Amino acid sequence: MKHTLKITLFYLVMFVSLGLFWFWAAKPSDSLVTLPEDVKLQCLSYAPFGKDDSPFDIPNGFKPSLEQMDKDLAHLATITGCIRTYSSVGLEALPEIARKHGLKLWLGAWVSSDATLTKKEIETVIALAQENKDIVETVVVGNEALLRRDVSASQLVAYIQSVKEALPDMTITYADVWEFWNKHPEVAPAVDRVTIHILPYWEDKPISVDKALLHVKAIREAMMQKIPDKEIVIGETGWPSFGRMREGAYPSAENQAIFTRGFVKMAQEGGWKYNFIEAFDQPWKRVSEGAVGGYWGLFDADRADKHILHGFVSNYPYAQWMFAGSFALSLLGLIWLVRIQTCACKKAAYWFVSLWGGSVALVWQAYQYWMVSRNTLEVVWAILCLGLALILWLKIVRYVMTEEMVFPARMSRLMSVVTLSEPFQKSFFAYDLLHTLSSGVALVMALSMAFDGRYLNFEIGTLGIITAFYAIAYVTTDRKALNGLLEKVTGLALFIAALAVLLHESARNDFALNWVVMMVVLGSTLWLSVSKMCGIVRTFSFLLVAALAIFALKEGIYVNEKWIDVCASNPLLLTCQLKVLLGKIIYLNYVGLSGSVVALFAVLSGSYLLGVLAMVMGLFCLLTFNGFLGAILVVLGWWVVGYRLGEKCTL
């Protein structure tokens, strides 16, 4: 058989197998309940923000489009008879539009730590409720304000009572996660009904979708027994269509449809009163909740139907393009296949696996990055990771086809060139830079996930290719002799991060298990070295002390609930002023932004002290809800610190 014909058959099999794989991936679940076409949700959370809008813009004068709200409510009136809002300031025109489309309202007032804005919200909600008594079913004073630690229970009760006094004939409530009603029993007597949020995905012990409906039912019944003298209504329940897996809870379009259709059926049969979250995907939520925060809607951010209530639903709605992309990538193998004069059929299976697996991993990861990237930093990160993965994958394919593997890379040599200690060489980009960036990317992933992984996705595609390359490079080259102090400690950090993630996620999370295995394998290829660990104990003891001090500052002041009441009555207290200052520094990410400059100068100058400072600033971010940027700062600082320690280290 001619070689050209063999290649043609090879790619015919590739084409068919990739097509079958993506067809299988896009296939809908057999577990979907079919609801009547005329079914309507009792109430549905609605935020009138477009794909690029945010409620944080309202204090600056932003007002949602009246035309857009009219279109939204006209559409929602076909699937629900009620909408729940979370704020009133800036949405003063909404009740009239709701009346036009025959919709009732759960009218919300946003309660926050800003007393001035909260007062304005309460004044607005009172005025709107008085003007629209015919359509306002209930007034919701605050949403998860106790969960966010924005106010104390006593402050919240005072806000609720002020609204009740102004609206004596209306039903007044507060909405929060069910656990916080138990933590603050003094709130229930102040409301007319208890509005609980039951979100199985977000539970401290996440609930898988197959057990989620039973969980909702059990929590509702438990709360009815806990607070028997109040009506219990579900203020929020739902399931996300995309995002990171938490233990056994997997966000997907199929699982969202399974939960939604099952809940509607169960609520109808049980006669429950509820509000479902939510109408449209809200991309702005991804800033504070990670990718998953932007994917709770029954419709996407462009108002397109995700078919969650009815019809065909797929986890990969763009499967045809993913198939085309993966097949196109697999064709890169022709670079080497056409040079092979005689086909060694015994090796064809290895060629196939490397081309098939890498092309699928790259396309899948590209889709993930497209869905989760929310700012310039994350877009740059996605491009960097995909670029590195593509280069390493091509090196794997070349090795599988030609059995040639050369990778004499060292992180210390890169730092020597950057700091002008050594002259630039042609191999700098092909080996040292590629090696440093690849191991650095893995370390950023590891630190981010270990310290602040609640909202971060597992980058399995990128990490899988990096791990496969380093495993091959270690076995086929003299990597153990090339690994220095920088590699050795990086490998150790990967081990520790993997253990932390495993303990946090448990064995129920398939993504986490795969991620941990990859980190251990990759860490081993870096850790195994003849290098000594010189100067590490003193440096890392200092970093540990700094981390403990930052943690104590955060837990003792910033998130300590005891200061909420104290600072409400005495805001000029030094500790209270420090709490406000910390809040601004953390929210506006001043440490991360300034740390980026410090880290850049540290790398360019090779200064040990600047490297340590960058690592400390990175630790501050890691421990105060800015984990991704914090991990980058720690890694950049470590490149400098490890390089300088390695200079003093002799065998």
C-alpha positions in Angstrom: 0.0 0.0 0.0 1.4 3.4 -1.0 2.4 5.8 1.8 0.0 8.5 0.6 -2.9 6.1 0.8 -1.9 5.0 4.3 -1.9 8.7 5.4 -5.3 9.2 3.8 -6.7 6.2 5.7 -5.0 7.4 8.9 -6.8 10.8 8.6 -10.0 9.2 7.6 -10.0 7.3 10.8 -9.0 10.5 12.6 -11.9 12.4 11.0 -14.5 9.8 11.9 -13.3 9.2 15.5 -13.2 13.0 16.2 -16.7 13.4 14.7 -18.1 10.6 16.9 -16.4 11.9 20.0 -17.8 15.5 19.6 -21.2 14.0 18.6 -21.2 12.0 21.8 -20.0 15.0 23.9 -22.9 17.1 22.5 -25.6 14.4 23.0 -28.2 15.4 25.6 -28.9 13.5 28.7 -31.5 10.7 28.9 -32.5 12.0 32.4 -34.3 15.1 31.3 -37.9 15.5 32.4 -40.4 16.8 29.8 -42.5 19.6 31.1 -45.8 20.8 29.6 -45.3 23.5 27.0 -47.5 25.9 28.9 -45.7 25.5 32.2 -44.8 28.7 34.0 -42.4 29.4 36.8 -43.9 31.0 39.9 -41.3 33.8 40.0 -37.9 34.4 38.3 -35.0 36.6 39.4 -34.4 39.4 36.9 -31.5 41.8 36.6 -31.9 44.2 33.7 -28.2 44.3 32.7 -26.8 43.5 29.3 -23.7 41.5 28.5 -21.4 44.5 29.2 -23.5 46.2 32.0 -23.1 46.0 35.8 -25.1 47.2 38.8 -21.8 48.7 40.1 -22.3 51.3 37.3 -25.6 52.6 38.7 -24.0 54.9 41.4 -22.1 56.5 38.5 -25.3 57.4 36.7 -25.9 54.3 34.6 -29.5 53.4 33.9 -30.7 50.2 32.3 -32.4 50.7 28.9 -36.1 51.1 29.1 -36.4 49.5 25.7 -34.3 46.5 26.8 -36.4 46.1 30.0 -39.6 46.2 28.0 -38.3 43.5 25.6 -37.0 41.4 28.5 -40.3 41.5 30.5 -42.4 40.8 27.4 -40.3 37.7 26.8 -40.3 36.6 30.5 -44.1 37.0 30.7 -44.3 33.9 28.5 -42.6 31.7 31.1 -43.4 33.3 34.5 -46.0 35.5 36.2 -43.6 37.2 38.6 -40.1 38.6 38.7 -37.8 39.3 41.7 -35.6 42.3 41.7 -32.6 42.9 44.0 -32.3 46.7 43.9 -34.7 49.6 43.3 -32.3 52.6 42.7 -32.0 53.0 39.0 -35.0 50.7 38.3 -37.8 53.1 39.1 -39.4 52.5 35.8 -39.5 48.7 36.2 -42.9 48.4 38.0 -44.8 50.2 35.3 -43.2 47.9 32.6 -44.0 44.9 34.7 -47.7 46.0 35.0 -47.8 46.4 31.2 -46.9 42.7 30.8 -49.0 41.4 33.6 -46.2 40.5 36.0 -46.1 40.6 39.8 -43.1 41.8 41.7 -40.9 40.7 44.5 -39.5 44.2 44.9 -36.0 44.3 46.4 -33.9 46.9 48.3 -30.2 46.3 48.2 -28.7 46.4 51.7 -24.9 46.9 51.9 -22.2 48.2 54.2 -22.7 51.7 52.7 -25.3 53.2 55.0 -25.9 56.1 52.6 -26.7 53.9 49.6 -28.7 51.5 51.8 -30.9 54.5 53.0 -31.4 55.5 49.4 -32.4 52.0 48.5 -34.9 51.8 51.3 -36.5 55.1 50.5 -36.8 54.1 46.9 -38.3 50.7 47.6 -40.9 52.2 50.0 -41.9 54.8 47.4 -42.2 52.2 44.6 -44.2 49.8 46.8 -46.6 52.5 47.8 -47.2 53.5 44.2 -47.5 49.9 42.9 -49.4 48.0 45.6 -51.5 46.2 42.9 -48.5 44.3 41.6 -46.0 44.2 44.5 -46.4 40.8 46.1 -43.6 41.2 48.6 -40.8 43.6 49.5 -37.4 42.0 50.0 -35.2 44.1 52.4 -31.7 42.9 51.7 -30.2 40.0 49.9 -27.5 37.9 51.6 -26.3 40.9 53.5 -25.5 38.7 56.5 -23.6 36.2 54.3 -21.5 39.0 52.9 -21.0 40.4 56.4 -22.1 43.8 55.1 -24.3 44.5 58.2 -25.0 42.9 61.6 -28.2 41.2 62.4 -29.3 44.1 64.6 -28.7 46.6 61.8 -30.6 44.4 59.4 -33.6 44.2 61.8 -33.6 47.9 62.1 -33.8 48.3 58.3 -36.6 45.8 58.1 -38.6 47.5 60.8 -38.3 50.9 59.1 -39.8 49.4 55.9 -42.6 47.6 57.9 -43.5 50.9 59.6 -43.8 52.6 56.2 -45.6 49.7 54.5 -47.8 48.2 57.3 -50.2 46.5 54.8 -47.5 44.7 52.7 -45.6 41.5 53.1 -42.0 42.3 54.2 -39.1 39.8 54.1 -35.4 39.3 54.0 -33.6 36.8 51.8 -30.5 34.8 52.6 -28.9 31.4 52.5 -30.8 29.0 54.8 -27.9 28.6 57.1 -27.8 32.3 58.0 -31.4 32.2 59.2 -30.2 29.6 61.7 -27.1 31.6 62.6 -29.2 34.7 63.2 -32.5 33.6 64.8 -33.3 37.2 65.8 -34.1 38.1 62.2 -37.1 35.8 61.7 -39.4 37.6 64.2 -38.9 40.9 62.3 -40.2 39.6 58.9 -43.6 38.5 57.7 -42.2 35.5 55.8 -38.8 33.8 55.8 -37.2 33.7 52.4 -34.5 31.1 52.1 -31.9 30.4 49.4 -31.1 26.8 48.7 -28.4 26.5 46.1 -27.0 22.9 46.2 -24.0 23.8 44.1 -22.9 26.5 46.5 -23.3 24.5 49.7 -20.2 24.2 51.9 -20.5 20.5 51.1 -21.6 20.7 47.5 -24.5 18.5 46.4 -24.4 16.6 43.1 -27.3 17.1 40.7 -28.7 13.6 41.2 -29.2 14.4 44.9 -29.9 18.1 44.6 -33.7 18.0 44.5 -33.9 15.8 47.6 -31.5 18.2 49.3 -33.8 21.2 48.5 -36.8 19.3 49.8 -35.0 18.3 53.0 -33.8 21.8 53.8 -37.2 23.3 53.2 -38.8 20.8 55.5 -36.1 21.4 58.2 -36.6 25.2 58.0 -40.4 24.7 58.4 -39.7 22.8 61.6 -37.1 25.3 62.8 -39.3 28.4 62.2 -42.9 27.0 62.4 -44.6 30.3 63.0 -43.5 31.9 59.7 -44.3 31.1 56.1 -41.2 29.6 54.4 -40.6 30.5 50.8 -37.7 29.6 48.5 -36.1 32.9 47.4 -33.4 31.4 45.2 -32.7 28.0 43.8 -31.2 26.9 40.6 -28.2 25.3 38.9 -25.3 26.8 36.8 -24.8 25.8 33.2 -21.0 26.3 33.1 -18.1 26.7 35.6 -15.8 24.7 37.8 -16.8 21.4 39.4 -17.1 21.5 43.2 -16.7 18.1 44.7 -19.6 16.2 43.0 -21.5 19.2 41.8 -20.8 19.7 38.1 -22.1 22.9 36.3 -23.4 22.1 32.8 -26.3 22.9 30.6 -27.6 19.3 30.9 -27.4 19.4 34.7 -29.1 22.8 34.8 -32.0 21.4 32.7 -32.2 18.3 34.9 -32.4 20.3 38.1 -34.7 23.0 36.7 -37.3 20.7 35.1 -37.2 18.4 38.2 -37.6 21.3 40.6 -40.5 22.8 38.7 -42.3 19.5 38.7 -41.6 18.8 42.4 -42.6 22.3 43.5 -45.9 22.1 41.6 -46.7 18.7 43.2 -45.8 20.0 46.6 -47.5 23.4 46.4 -44.3 25.3 47.2 -43.9 29.0 46.9 -40.6 29.9 45.2 -38.5 32.2 43.1 -36.0 30.7 40.6 -32.6 32.1 39.8 -32.4 33.4 37.2 -33.7 34.9 33.9 -30.6 35.8 32.0 -26.9 35.0 32.4 -25.1 37.9 34.2 -21.5 38.2 33.1 -20.7 40.9 35.7 -21.1 38.2 38.5 -18.0 36.5 37.2 -15.9 39.2 38.7 -16.8 38.1 42.3 -18.0 34.5 41.8 -15.7 33.2 39.1 -16.9 31.9 35.7 -19.8 30.0 37.3 -21.4 33.2 38.5 -22.2 34.3 35.0 -24.1 31.2 33.9 -27.2 30.7 36.1 -29.7 32.1 33.5 -32.3 30.2 31.6 -31.3 32.4 28.7 -27.7 33.6 27.9 -26.4 37.1 28.1 -27.6 37.8 24.5 -31.1 36.7 25.5 -30.9 33.5 23.5 -32.8 30.5 24.8 -30.5 27.8 26.4 -33.4 25.3 26.2 -33.3 24.7 29.9 -37.1 24.4 30.4 -37.9 22.7 27.1 -36.3 20.9 24.2 -32.8 19.9 23.2 -30.0 20.9 25.5 -26.3 20.3 25.0 -23.2 20.9 27.1 -21.3 21.7 23.8 -23.6 23.7 21.6 -20.6 24.5 19.3 -19.6 20.9 18.9 -19.4 21.1 15.2 -16.8 23.9 15.4 -14.9 22.1 18.1 -14.8 19.1 15.8 -13.5 21.2 12.9 -10.9 22.8 15.1 -9.6 19.6 16.5 -9.4 17.9 13.1 -7.6 21.0 11.7 -5.0 20.8 14.5 -4.5 17.1 13.9 -3.5 17.9 10.3 -0.3 19.5 11.8 1.0 15.9 12.0 1.4 15.9 8.3 4.6 18.0 8.9 6.3 14.8 9.9 4.1 12.1 8.3 4.9 13.2 4.8 8.6 12.8 5.5 8.3 9.2 6.5 8.9 7.1 3.4 7.9 3.8 4.8 5.0 3.5 7.2 5.9 1.8 10.5 2.4 0.6 11.2 3.3 -0.5 14.7 3.9 3.1 15.6 0.8 4.4 13.9 -1.3 3.9 17.1 1.1 6.2 19.1 1.0 8.8 16.3 -2.8 8.6 16.4 -3.1 8.9 20.2 -0.8 11.9 20.4 -2.5 13.8 17.5 -6.0 12.9 18.6 -5.5 13.6 22.3 -3.6 16.8 21.9 -6.0 18.3 19.3 -9.0 17.5 21.5 -7.3 18.9 24.7 -6.3 22.1 22.9 -9.8 22.7 21.5 -11.5 21.8 24.7 -9.2 24.1 26.7 -9.7 26.9 24.1 -13.5 26.6 24.6 -13.0 26.8 28.4 -10.9 29.9 28.2 -13.4 31.5 25.8 -16.2 30.9 28.3 -14.3 32.0 31.5 -12.0 34.8 30.5 -13.5 38.0 31.8 -10.8 40.7 31.7 -7.6 41.6 29.8 -5.3 39.7 32.3 -7.3 36.5 31.8 -7.4 36.8 28.0 -3.6 37.3 28.0 -3.3 34.3 30.3 -5.4 32.2 28.0 -3.3 33.1 25.0 -0.1 32.4 26.9 -1.3 29.0 28.1 -2.7 27.9 24.7 0.5 29.0 23.0 2.7 27.1 25.4 0.5 24.0 25.2 0.5 24.1 21.4 4.3 24.3 21.2 4.8 21.5 23.8 2.2 19.3 22.0 4.0 19.7 18.7 7.3 18.7 20.4 5.5 15.6 21.7 4.2 14.7 18.3 7.6 15.2 16.8 9.1 12.9 19.4 6.5 10.2 18.9 7.1 10.3 15.1 10.9 10.8 15.0 12.0 9.7 18.5 14.0 13.0 18.7 13.8 14.8 22.1 16.2 17.6 23.0 15.4 19.9 25.9 18.5 21.2 27.8 16.6 23.9 29.6 17.3 25.5 32.9 15.3 28.2 34.7 18.5 29.7 36.3 20.0 30.2 32.8 17.0 32.2 31.8 17.4 34.5 34.8 21.1 34.8 34.1 20.3 36.1 30.6 17.6 38.4 31.8 19.8 40.0 34.5 22.7 40.2 31.9 24.9 37.8 33.9 25.3 35.6 30.8 25.2 36.4 27.1 22.1 35.7 25.0 22.1 32.4 23.1 20.0 31.2 20.3 18.6 28.4 22.4 17.1 30.9 24.9 13.6 30.9 23.4 13.5 27.3 22.3 14.6 25.9 25.7 15.1 28.2 28.7 12.2 30.6 28.2 9.8 27.8 27.2 10.8 25.8 30.3 10.5 28.7 32.7 7.1 29.8 31.4 5.7 26.2 31.3 6.7 25.4 34.9 5.7 28.9 36.0 2.2 28.5 34.4 1.8 25.2 36.3 2.9 26.9 39.6 0.5 29.7 39.1 -2.3 27.2 38.6 -1.3 25.3 41.7 -1.0 28.3 44.0 -4.2 29.8 42.7 -6.2 26.6 43.2 -4.7 25.9 46.6 -5.3 29.3 48.1 -8.3 30.7 46.3 -9.7 27.8 44.2 -13.4 28.3 45.0 -14.0 30.3 41.8 -11.3 29.0 39.5 -11.6 26.4 36.8 -9.4 23.4 36.5 -7.2 24.0 33.4 -7.0 20.3 32.6 -6.2 20.6 28.8 -3.2 22.9 29.3 -1.9 21.1 32.4 -2.3 17.7 30.7 -0.1 18.7 27.7 2.5 20.3 29.9 2.6 17.2 32.2 2.8 14.8 29.2 5.7 16.7 27.7 7.7 16.9 30.9 7.1 13.2 31.6 8.5 12.3 28.2 11.4 14.8 28.5 12.4 13.4 31.9 12.4 9.8 30.7 14.2 10.5 27.4 16.7 13.2 28.5 19.0 14.0 31.4 16.4 16.3 33.1 17.5 15.2 36.6 20.9 16.6 36.1 19.6 19.8 34.6 17.1 20.6 37.3 18.4 23.1 39.8 17.1 24.8 43.0 14.4 26.7 41.1 13.0 23.5 39.6 13.4 21.5 42.8 11.4 23.9 45.0 8.8 24.5 42.3 8.2 20.7 42.2 7.8 20.7 46.0 5.3 23.5 45.8 3.3 21.5 43.2 3.2 18.5 45.6 1.9 20.6 48.5 -0.7 22.4 46.4 -1.9 19.1 45.0 -2.4 17.7 48.5 -4.3 20.9 49.5 -6.6 20.7 46.6 -7.2 17.0 47.1 -8.1 17.5 50.8 -10.4 20.4 49.9 -12.2 18.9 46.8 -12.3 15.2 48.0 -12.3 12.2 45.6 -15.7 13.0 44.3 -14.4 15.7 41.9 -13.1 14.0 38.7 -11.6 17.2 37.5 -9.7 17.7 40.8 -8.4 14.1 40.8 -7.0 14.4 37.3 -5.6 17.8 38.2 -3.9 16.4 41.3 -2.4 13.4 39.4 -1.0 15.7 36.7 0.5 18.0 39.4 2.2 15.1 41.1 3.6 13.8 37.9 4.8 17.2 36.8 6.1 18.0 40.2 8.1 14.8 40.2 9.9 15.7 37.0 11.0 19.0 38.6 11.6 17.8 42.1 14.0 14.9 41.2 17.3 16.7 41.1 20.9 16.6 42.4 20.6 20.2 43.5 20.7 21.1 47.2 18.1 23.3 49.0 20.4 26.0 50.1 19.1 29.1 52.0 15.5 27.9 51.6 14.6 27.5 55.3 15.4 31.1 56.3 13.7 32.7 53.3 10.6 30.6 53.6 10.4 31.1 57.4 10.2 34.8 56.7 7.5 34.3 54.1 5.6 32.0 56.5 5.7 34.7 59.2 4.5 37.3 56.7 1.7 35.0 55.6 0.5 34.4 59.2 0.6 38.2 59.9 -1.6 38.9 56.8 -4.0 36.1 57.7 -4.3 37.4 61.3 -5.0 40.9 59.9 -7.7 39.6 57.6 -9.4 37.3 60.1 -9.0 39.6 63.1 -10.3 42.8 61.5 -11.5 42.6 57.9 -13.9 39.6 58.1 -14.4 39.6 61.9 -18.2 40.0 62.4 -17.8 41.5 65.9 -16.6 44.7 64.4 -19.7 45.2 62.3 -21.8 46.4 65.3 -18.9 48.2 66.9 -18.1 50.2 63.8 -21.7 51.0 63.1 -21.9 52.9 66.4 -18.3 54.2 66.4 -16.9 54.5 62.8 -14.0 56.7 63.9 -12.5 54.0 66.0 -8.9 53.3 64.8 -9.7 49.6 64.2 -12.8 50.5 62.2 -10.9 53.0 60.0 -8.3 50.3 59.4 -11.1 47.9 58.5 -12.5 50.4 55.9 -9.0 51.0 54.6 -8.3 47.2 54.2 -11.6 46.9 52.4 -10.6 49.5 49.8 -7.2 48.1 49.4 -8.6 44.6 48.8 -11.5 45.5 46.7 -9.5 47.9 44.4 -6.6 45.4 44.4 -4.0 48.1 45.1 -1.5 45.5 46.5 -1.8 43.4 43.3 -1.4 46.3 41.0 1.6 47.8 42.8 3.0 44.3 43.3 3.0 43.8 39.5 5.4 46.7 39.2 7.6 45.4 42.0 7.7 41.9 40.5 8.7 43.3 37.0 11.6 45.3 38.5 12.6 42.3 40.6 12.9 40.1 37.5 14.7 42.7 35.4 17.1 43.6 38.1 17.5 40.2 39.8 17.2 41.9 43.2 16.7 39.3 46.0 15.0 41.9 48.2 12.5 43.0 45.5 11.8 39.3 44.8 11.0 38.7 48.5 8.8 41.8 48.5 7.0 40.6 45.4 6.3 37.3 47.1 5.0 39.0 50.2 2.7 41.2 48.2 1.6 38.1 46.3 0.8 36.3 49.5 -1.4 39.2 50.6 -3.4 38.8 47.4 -3.6 35.0 47.8 -4.9 35.4 51.3 -7.4 38.2 50.5 -9.5 37.0 47.6 -7.2 38.0 44.7 -5.6 34.6 44.3 -4.9 34.5 40.5 -2.9 37.7 40.4 -1.3 36.8 43.8 -0.1 33.5 42.4 1.5 35.3 39.5 3.4 37.7 41.8 4.6 34.9 44.0 5.9 33.0 41.0 7.7 36.0 39.5 9.2 36.8 42.9 10.3 33.2 43.3 12.1 33.2 40.0 14.4 35.9 41.4 14.6 34.6 45.0 15.4 31.0 43.9 17.9 32.2 41.3 19.8 34.2 43.9 19.7 31.4 46.4 20.9 29.0 43.8 23.9 31.2 43.0 25.2 30.5 46.6 24.4 26.8 46.5 27.2 24.4 45.6 27.0 20.6 45.5 
